[in-house]
Amino acid sequence: MTISERVFQIMEEKQITQYRLSKMTGISTKTISDWRNKKTNPGADKIMVICEALQVSPEMLLTGRGRTEMTDSLPYIEADFDKETEGQLIENFRAFSEDKKARLMAYMNMLENTKE
């Protein structure tokens, strides 16, 4: 099974549409559609954001083996969110490339739609 086939299988299992995956990842619907229609695979630069959106480990997406849920893949960081910290977050965001900004926004969208 190819990576793109695995993506669509997981999407089907989790009842996620191409449009929804696009919104969650910042990847265009045309690109996602091309994976299915042209039998292409996502680029390496898209794997982690897809894994985050689908909540699967990279190993699972790439090989079909390993953890199916990515619940503990990212470390939890304690932070005191005062105005100085918020300002630093905004400053860091502004310094990001457009690609990194899109990835961060996709991740934030995914977090908004994650049940706590």
DSSP file (Angstrom, degrees, kcal/mol; ACC not computed):
  #  RESIDUE AA STRUCTURE BP1 BP2  ACC     N-H-->O    O-->H-N    N-H-->O    O-->H-N    TCO  KAPPA ALPHA  PHI   PSI    X-CA   Y-CA   Z-CA
    1    1 A M              0   0    0      0, 0.0     2,-0.1     0, 0.0     0, 0.0   0.000 360.0 360.0 360.0 136.2    0.0    0.0    0.0
    2    2 A T     >  -     0   0    0      1,-0.1     4,-2.1    38,-0.0     5,-0.2  -0.327 360.0-107.7 -81.6 167.3    1.3    3.5   -0.9
    3    3 A I  H  > S+     0   0    0      1,-0.2     4,-2.5     2,-0.2     5,-0.1   0.927 120.8  50.0 -59.7 -46.3    1.5    6.4    1.5
    4    4 A S  H  > S+     0   0    0      1,-0.2     4,-2.4     2,-0.2    -1,-0.2   0.889 108.7  52.2 -64.3 -37.5   -1.3    8.2   -0.3
    5    5 A E  H  > S+     0   0    0      1,-0.2     4,-2.2     2,-0.2    -1,-0.2   0.902 110.2  49.3 -62.5 -39.4   -3.5    5.0   -0.1
    6    6 A R  H  X S+     0   0    0     -4,-2.1     4,-2.7     2,-0.2     5,-0.2   0.902 108.0  54.1 -65.4 -40.6   -2.8    4.9    3.6
    7    7 A V  H  X S+     0   0    0     -4,-2.5     4,-2.6     1,-0.2    -2,-0.2   0.948 112.1  43.6 -56.8 -49.8   -3.8    8.6    3.9
    8    8 A F  H  X S+     0   0    0     -4,-2.4     4,-2.3     2,-0.2    -1,-0.2   0.848 111.8  53.5 -68.6 -33.4   -7.1    8.0    2.2
    9    9 A Q  H  X S+     0   0    0     -4,-2.2     4,-2.4     2,-0.2    -1,-0.2   0.936 112.4  44.2 -64.5 -45.5   -7.7    4.8    4.3
   10   10 A I  H  X S+     0   0    0     -4,-2.7     4,-2.4     2,-0.2    -2,-0.2   0.903 111.9  53.4 -65.9 -41.1   -7.1    6.7    7.5
   11   11 A M  H  <>S+     0   0    0     -4,-2.6     5,-3.0    -5,-0.2     4,-0.4   0.921 110.4  47.5 -58.5 -43.3   -9.3    9.6    6.3
   12   12 A E  H ><5S+     0   0    0     -4,-2.3     3,-0.9     3,-0.2    -2,-0.2   0.923 111.3  50.2 -64.5 -44.4  -12.1    7.1    5.6
   13   13 A E  H 3<5S+     0   0    0     -4,-2.4    -1,-0.2     1,-0.2    -2,-0.2   0.871 117.7  39.8 -60.8 -37.2  -11.7    5.4    9.0
   14   14 A K  T 3<5S-     0   0    0     -4,-2.4    -1,-0.2    -5,-0.2    -2,-0.2   0.372 111.0-121.8 -95.1   3.9  -11.8    8.8   10.7
   15   15 A Q  T < 5 +     0   0    0     -3,-0.9     2,-0.5    -4,-0.4    -3,-0.2   0.923  57.3 154.2  55.0  49.9  -14.5   10.2    8.4
   16   16 A I      < -     0   0    0     -5,-3.0    -1,-0.2    -8,-0.1    -2,-0.1  -0.939  33.3-143.8-110.0 126.1  -12.4   13.1    7.2
   17   17 A T     >  -     0   0    0     -2,-0.5     4,-2.6     1,-0.1     5,-0.2  -0.366  25.7-110.6 -82.0 165.4  -13.1   14.6    3.8
   18   18 A Q  H  > S+     0   0    0      1,-0.2     4,-2.3     2,-0.2     5,-0.1   0.902 121.7  52.6 -60.5 -40.8  -10.5   15.9    1.4
   19   19 A Y  H  > S+     0   0    0      2,-0.2     4,-2.1     1,-0.2    -1,-0.2   0.918 109.9  47.4 -61.1 -44.1  -11.8   19.4    2.1
   20   20 A R  H  > S+     0   0    0      2,-0.2     4,-2.3     1,-0.2    -2,-0.2   0.914 111.0  50.5 -65.9 -43.0  -11.5   18.9    5.9
   21   21 A L  H  X S+     0   0    0     -4,-2.6     4,-2.0     1,-0.2     6,-0.4   0.897 108.8  53.5 -61.2 -39.2   -7.9   17.5    5.5
   22   22 A S  H  X S+     0   0    0     -4,-2.3     4,-2.6     1,-0.2     5,-0.4   0.925 110.5  45.8 -59.6 -45.7   -7.1   20.6    3.4
   23   23 A K  H  < S+     0   0    0     -4,-2.1    -1,-0.2     1,-0.2    -2,-0.2   0.864 114.1  49.2 -65.9 -36.1   -8.4   22.9    6.1
   24   24 A M  H  < S+     0   0    0     -4,-2.3    86,-0.4     1,-0.2    -1,-0.2   0.799 124.7  26.9 -73.2 -29.2   -6.6   21.0    8.9
   25   25 A T  H  < S-     0   0    0     -4,-2.0    81,-0.3     2,-0.2    -2,-0.2   0.656  95.2-122.4-110.4 -20.2   -3.2   20.9    7.0
   26   26 A G     <  +     0   0    0     -4,-2.6     2,-0.4     1,-0.3    -3,-0.1   0.549  68.1 135.3  82.3   6.5   -3.1   24.0    4.8
   27   27 A I        -     0   0    0     -6,-0.4    -1,-0.3    -5,-0.4    -2,-0.2  -0.743  62.4-107.5 -89.0 135.2   -2.6   21.6    1.8
   28   28 A S     >  -     0   0    0     -2,-0.4     4,-2.1     1,-0.1     5,-0.2  -0.238  15.8-126.2 -64.4 150.0   -4.7   22.5   -1.2
   29   29 A T  H  > S+     0   0    0      1,-0.2     4,-2.7     2,-0.2     5,-0.2   0.839 111.5  58.6 -63.5 -32.1   -7.6   20.2   -2.1
   30   30 A K  H  > S+     0   0    0      2,-0.2     4,-2.5     1,-0.2    -1,-0.2   0.919 105.5  48.2 -63.3 -43.1   -6.2   19.9   -5.6
   31   31 A T  H  > S+     0   0    0      2,-0.2     4,-1.5     1,-0.2    -2,-0.2   0.929 112.8  47.7 -62.8 -44.6   -3.0   18.5   -4.2
   32   32 A I  H  X S+     0   0    0     -4,-2.1     4,-1.0     1,-0.2    -2,-0.2   0.908 112.0  50.3 -62.7 -41.4   -4.9   16.0   -2.0
   33   33 A S  H  X S+     0   0    0     -4,-2.7     4,-3.0     1,-0.2     3,-0.5   0.885 105.2  57.5 -63.3 -39.2   -7.0   15.1   -5.0
   34   34 A D  H  X S+     0   0    0     -4,-2.5     4,-2.2     1,-0.2     6,-0.9   0.847  97.8  61.6 -61.2 -33.9   -3.9   14.5   -7.1
   35   35 A W  H  < S+     0   0    0     -4,-1.5    -1,-0.2    -3,-0.2     5,-0.2   0.900 114.6  34.3 -58.7 -38.5   -2.6   12.0   -4.6
   36   36 A R  H  < S+     0   0    0     -4,-1.0    -2,-0.2    -3,-0.5     3,-0.2   0.942 125.9  37.5 -81.1 -50.7   -5.7    9.9   -5.4
   37   37 A N  H  < S+     0   0    0     -4,-3.0    -3,-0.2     1,-0.2    -2,-0.2   0.869 126.3  34.2 -75.3 -38.7   -6.2   10.5   -9.1
   38   38 A K  S  < S-     0   0    0     -4,-2.2    -1,-0.2    -5,-0.3    -3,-0.2   0.388 104.2-124.9 -97.8   3.3   -2.6   10.7  -10.3
   39   39 A K        +     0   0    0     -5,-0.3     2,-0.2    -3,-0.2    -4,-0.2   0.896  59.9 146.2  54.3  44.8   -1.5    8.0   -7.8
   40   40 A T        -     0   0    0     -6,-0.9    -1,-0.2    -5,-0.2    -2,-0.1  -0.659  43.0-126.0-104.1 166.0    1.2   10.3   -6.3
   41   41 A N        -     0   0    0     -2,-0.2    -5,-0.0   -38,-0.1    -7,-0.0  -0.794  30.3 -94.7-109.7 154.0    2.4   10.5   -2.7
   42   42 A P        -     0   0    0      0, 0.0    -1,-0.1     0, 0.0   -39,-0.1  -0.336  48.5-105.3 -61.2 147.4    2.6   13.5   -0.4
   43   43 A G    >>  -     0   0    0      1,-0.1     3,-2.1     3,-0.0     4,-0.7  -0.316  28.2-107.6 -70.4 159.4    6.0   15.2   -0.4
   44   44 A A  H >> S+     0   0    0      1,-0.3     3,-0.6     2,-0.2     4,-0.5   0.813 119.0  62.9 -57.1 -31.3    8.3   14.7    2.6
   45   45 A D  H 34 S+     0   0    0      1,-0.2    -1,-0.3     2,-0.1     4,-0.3   0.632 105.8  45.8 -70.5 -12.1    7.6   18.3    3.6
   46   46 A K  H <> S+     0   0    0     -3,-2.1     4,-2.1     2,-0.1    -1,-0.2   0.570  87.6  87.8-104.7 -12.6    3.9   17.4    4.1
   47   47 A I  H <X S+     0   0    0     -4,-0.7     4,-2.7    -3,-0.6     5,-0.2   0.913  88.8  46.1 -58.5 -49.6    4.3   14.1    6.1
   48   48 A M  H  X S+     0   0    0     -4,-0.5     4,-2.6     1,-0.2    -1,-0.2   0.902 112.5  49.2 -65.0 -40.9    4.4   15.6    9.6
   49   49 A V  H  > S+     0   0    0     -4,-0.3     4,-2.2     2,-0.2    -1,-0.2   0.871 112.7  49.0 -67.5 -33.8    1.5   18.0    9.1
   50   50 A I  H  X S+     0   0    0     -4,-2.1     4,-2.9     2,-0.2     5,-0.2   0.924 110.9  50.5 -66.8 -44.5   -0.6   15.1    7.7
   51   51 A C  H  X>S+     0   0    0     -4,-2.7     5,-1.8    -5,-0.2     4,-1.2   0.917 111.5  48.1 -59.2 -43.8    0.4   12.9   10.7
   52   52 A E  H  <5S+     0   0    0     -4,-2.6    -1,-0.2     2,-0.2    -2,-0.2   0.926 113.8  46.5 -62.7 -44.7   -0.6   15.6   13.1
   53   53 A A  H  <5S+     0   0    0     -4,-2.2    -2,-0.2     1,-0.2    -1,-0.2   0.901 120.0  38.2 -65.7 -41.5   -3.9   16.2   11.4
   54   54 A L  H  <5S-     0   0    0     -4,-2.9    -1,-0.2    -5,-0.1    -2,-0.2   0.530 105.9-128.3 -87.8  -6.3   -4.7   12.5   11.2
   55   55 A Q  T  <5 +     0   0    0     -4,-1.2    15,-0.9    -5,-0.2     2,-0.3   0.925  64.4 126.6  57.5  48.9   -3.3   11.8   14.6
   56   56 A V      < -     0   0    0     -5,-1.8    -1,-0.2    13,-0.3    12,-0.2  -0.923  63.6-104.0-128.4 158.0   -1.1    8.9   13.4
   57   57 A S     >  -     0   0    0     10,-1.3     4,-2.2    -2,-0.3     5,-0.2  -0.437  28.5-118.1 -76.1 154.3    2.7    8.3   13.8
   58   58 A P  H  > S+     0   0    0      0, 0.0     4,-2.9     0, 0.0     5,-0.3   0.884 116.6  56.8 -58.4 -37.7    5.0    8.9   10.8
   59   59 A E  H  >>S+     0   0    0      1,-0.2     4,-2.8     2,-0.2     6,-0.8   0.917 107.0  48.5 -59.5 -42.9    5.9    5.2   11.0
   60   60 A M  H  >5S+     0   0    0      7,-0.4     4,-1.4     4,-0.2    -1,-0.2   0.924 114.3  45.2 -63.6 -44.5    2.2    4.3   10.6
   61   61 A L  H  <5S+     0   0    0     -4,-2.2    -2,-0.2     1,-0.2    -1,-0.2   0.904 120.4  39.0 -67.0 -40.9    1.7    6.6    7.7
   62   62 A L  H  <5S+     0   0    0     -4,-2.9    -2,-0.2    -5,-0.2    -1,-0.2   0.845 136.2  12.5 -80.2 -34.5    4.9    5.6    5.9
   63   63 A T  H  <5S-     0   0    0     -4,-2.8    -3,-0.2     2,-0.3    -2,-0.2   0.617  90.6-119.1-120.2 -17.7    5.0    1.9    6.6
   64   64 A G  S  <<S+     0   0    0     -4,-1.4     2,-0.3    -5,-0.8    -4,-0.2   0.466  84.0  98.6  86.1   1.0    1.6    0.9    7.9
   65   65 A R        +     0   0    0     -6,-0.8    -1,-0.4     2,-0.0    -2,-0.3  -0.767  57.7  37.7-116.1 163.6    3.2   -0.3   11.1
   66   66 A G  S    S-     0   0    0     -2,-0.3     2,-0.1    -3,-0.1     0, 0.0  -0.520  98.1  -0.7  99.0-164.6    3.6    1.3   14.5
   67   67 A R        -     0   0    0     -2,-0.2   -10,-1.3     1,-0.2    -7,-0.4  -0.356  46.0-163.2 -66.6 134.9    1.4    3.5   16.6
   68   68 A T  S    S+     0   0    0    -12,-0.2     2,-0.4    -2,-0.1    -1,-0.2   0.719  78.1  55.2 -88.1 -22.9   -1.9    4.3   15.1
   69   69 A E        -     0   0    0    -13,-0.2     3,-0.3     1,-0.0   -13,-0.3  -0.907  64.8-157.8-113.2 141.1   -2.5    7.2   17.5
   70   70 A M    >   +     0   0    0    -15,-0.9     3,-0.6    -2,-0.4     4,-0.3  -0.348  46.5 133.2-107.5  49.1   -0.1   10.1   18.0
   71   71 A T  T 3  S+     0   0    0      1,-0.2    -1,-0.2    -2,-0.2     3,-0.1   0.783  77.8  29.3 -75.3 -26.8   -1.2   11.1   21.4
   72   72 A D  T 3  S+     0   0    0     -3,-0.3    -1,-0.2     1,-0.1     4,-0.1   0.116  87.2 103.9-120.4  23.4    2.2   11.4   23.1
   73   73 A S  S <  S+     0   0    0     -3,-0.6    -1,-0.1     2,-0.1    -2,-0.1   0.799  74.6  57.4 -78.4 -27.6    4.4   12.3   20.2
   74   74 A L  S    S-     0   0    0     -4,-0.3     2,-0.1    -3,-0.1    -1,-0.0  -0.873  88.9-118.3-107.1 135.7    4.7   16.0   21.1
   75   75 A P        -     0   0    0      0, 0.0     2,-0.5     0, 0.0    -2,-0.1  -0.382  21.9-124.7 -70.5 147.1    6.1   17.1   24.4
   76   76 A Y        -     0   0    0     -4,-0.1     2,-0.5    -2,-0.1    -4,-0.0  -0.804  26.2-158.4 -89.4 129.4    3.9   19.1   26.7
   77   77 A I        -     0   0    0     -2,-0.5     2,-0.3     2,-0.0     0, 0.0  -0.938  10.8-137.6-114.8 122.1    5.6   22.3   27.7
   78   78 A E        +     0   0    0     -2,-0.5     2,-0.4     2,-0.0    -2,-0.0  -0.598  33.9 172.9 -72.6 134.2    4.5   24.1   30.9
   79   79 A A        -     0   0    0     -2,-0.3     2,-0.9     2,-0.0    -2,-0.0  -0.999  36.6-137.1-146.8 143.0    4.4   27.8   30.1
   80   80 A D        -     0   0    0     -2,-0.4     2,-1.8     1,-0.0     5,-0.2  -0.876  26.5-151.4 -97.8 104.9    3.3   30.9   32.0
   81   81 A F        +     0   0    0     -2,-0.9     2,-0.1     4,-0.1    -2,-0.0  -0.549  34.5 150.6 -87.5  82.2    1.4   32.8   29.3
   82   82 A D     >  -     0   0    0     -2,-1.8     4,-2.4     1,-0.0     5,-0.2  -0.397  65.0 -87.7 -96.4-178.3    1.8   36.4   30.3
   83   83 A K  H  > S+     0   0    0      1,-0.2     4,-2.4     2,-0.2     5,-0.1   0.838 127.4  55.7 -62.2 -33.5    1.9   39.4   27.9
   84   84 A E  H  > S+     0   0    0      2,-0.2     4,-2.0     1,-0.2    -1,-0.2   0.917 109.1  46.4 -65.0 -42.9    5.6   39.0   27.4
   85   85 A T  H  > S+     0   0    0      2,-0.2     4,-2.3    -5,-0.2    -2,-0.2   0.914 112.0  50.8 -65.6 -43.5    5.2   35.4   26.3
   86   86 A E  H  X S+     0   0    0     -4,-2.4     4,-2.2     1,-0.2    -2,-0.2   0.911 109.5  51.1 -60.5 -42.1    2.4   36.3   24.0
   87   87 A G  H  X S+     0   0    0     -4,-2.4     4,-2.5     1,-0.2    -1,-0.2   0.892 109.0  50.9 -61.8 -39.9    4.5   39.0   22.4
   88   88 A Q  H  X S+     0   0    0     -4,-2.0     4,-2.7     2,-0.2    -1,-0.2   0.893 108.5  52.5 -64.8 -39.8    7.3   36.6   21.9
   89   89 A L  H  X S+     0   0    0     -4,-2.3     4,-2.5     2,-0.2    -2,-0.2   0.924 111.4  46.0 -61.1 -44.3    4.9   34.2   20.2
   90   90 A I  H  X S+     0   0    0     -4,-2.2     4,-2.4     2,-0.2    -2,-0.2   0.911 112.3  50.7 -65.3 -42.6    3.8   36.9   17.8
   91   91 A E  H  X S+     0   0    0     -4,-2.5     4,-1.2     2,-0.2    -2,-0.2   0.919 112.0  47.4 -61.5 -44.0    7.3   38.0   17.1
   92   92 A N  H  X S+     0   0    0     -4,-2.7     4,-0.8     1,-0.2     3,-0.4   0.920 110.7  52.3 -62.9 -44.1    8.4   34.4   16.3
   93   93 A F  H >< S+     0   0    0     -4,-2.5     3,-1.2     1,-0.2    -2,-0.2   0.922 106.8  52.3 -58.5 -45.7    5.3   33.9   14.1
   94   94 A R  H 3< S+     0   0    0     -4,-2.4    -1,-0.2     1,-0.3    -2,-0.2   0.797 107.1  53.8 -62.5 -28.5    6.1   37.1   12.1
   95   95 A A  H 3< S+     0   0    0     -4,-1.2    -1,-0.3    -3,-0.4    -2,-0.2   0.630  89.3 102.7 -81.7 -13.5    9.7   35.8   11.5
   96   96 A F  S << S-     0   0    0     -3,-1.2     2,-0.1    -4,-0.8    -3,-0.0  -0.286  79.2-108.9 -68.2 153.9    8.5   32.5   10.1
   97   97 A S     >  -     0   0    0      1,-0.1     4,-2.4     4,-0.0     5,-0.2  -0.329  36.6-103.6 -68.9 164.2    8.5   31.8    6.4
   98   98 A E  H  > S+     0   0    0      1,-0.2     4,-2.3     2,-0.2     5,-0.2   0.871 123.5  54.5 -60.1 -36.3    5.1   31.6    4.7
   99   99 A D  H  > S+     0   0    0      2,-0.2     4,-2.3     1,-0.2    -1,-0.2   0.928 109.1  46.3 -63.8 -45.7    5.3   27.8    4.7
  100  100 A K  H  > S+     0   0    0      1,-0.2     4,-2.5     2,-0.2    -2,-0.2   0.882 111.0  53.0 -65.7 -36.9    6.0   27.6    8.4
  101  101 A K  H  X S+     0   0    0     -4,-2.4     4,-2.5     2,-0.2    -1,-0.2   0.924 110.0  48.2 -62.2 -43.3    3.1   30.1    9.1
  102  102 A A  H  X S+     0   0    0     -4,-2.3     4,-2.3     2,-0.2    -2,-0.2   0.904 112.0  49.3 -64.0 -41.6    0.8   27.9    7.0
  103  103 A R  H  X S+     0   0    0     -4,-2.3     4,-2.3     2,-0.2    -1,-0.2   0.906 111.6  48.7 -64.5 -41.6    1.9   24.8    8.9
  104  104 A L  H  X S+     0   0    0     -4,-2.5     4,-2.7     2,-0.2    -2,-0.2   0.915 111.3  49.6 -65.1 -42.3    1.5   26.5   12.3
  105  105 A M  H  X S+     0   0    0     -4,-2.5     4,-2.5     2,-0.2    -1,-0.2   0.895 110.5  50.9 -63.4 -39.3   -2.0   27.6   11.3
  106  106 A A  H  X S+     0   0    0     -4,-2.3     4,-2.2   -81,-0.3    -1,-0.2   0.911 110.9  48.8 -63.6 -41.4   -2.9   24.1   10.2
  107  107 A Y  H  X S+     0   0    0     -4,-2.3     4,-2.5     2,-0.2    -2,-0.2   0.914 110.8  50.0 -65.1 -42.0   -1.7   22.8   13.5
  108  108 A M  H  X S+     0   0    0     -4,-2.7     4,-2.2     2,-0.2    -2,-0.2   0.899 109.9  51.1 -63.7 -39.9   -3.7   25.4   15.4
  109  109 A N  H  X S+     0   0    0     -4,-2.5     4,-1.3     2,-0.2    -1,-0.2   0.900 109.6  50.8 -61.8 -40.3   -6.8   24.4   13.4
  110  110 A M  H  < S+     0   0    0     -4,-2.2     3,-0.4   -86,-0.4     4,-0.3   0.922 109.5  50.2 -63.8 -43.5   -6.2   20.8   14.2
  111  111 A L  H >< S+     0   0    0     -4,-2.5     3,-1.2     1,-0.2    -2,-0.2   0.883 106.3  55.7 -62.1 -38.6   -5.9   21.6   17.9
  112  112 A E  H 3< S+     0   0    0     -4,-2.2    -1,-0.2     1,-0.2    -2,-0.2   0.832 111.3  44.7 -62.0 -30.9   -9.1   23.6   17.8
  113  113 A N  T 3< S+     0   0    0     -4,-1.3     2,-0.4    -3,-0.4    -1,-0.2   0.337  91.4 103.3 -98.0   6.3  -10.9   20.5   16.4
  114  114 A T  S <  S-     0   0    0     -3,-1.2     2,-0.3    -4,-0.3    -3,-0.0  -0.757  73.1-125.0 -91.7 133.1   -9.4   18.1   18.9
  115  115 A K              0   0    0     -2,-0.4    -2,-0.1     1,-0.1    -3,-0.0  -0.564 360.0 360.0 -73.9 136.9  -11.5   16.8   21.7
  116  116 A E              0   0    0     -2,-0.3    -1,-0.1     0, 0.0    -2,-0.0   0.451 360.0 360.0 -90.6 360.0   -9.9   17.4   25.1
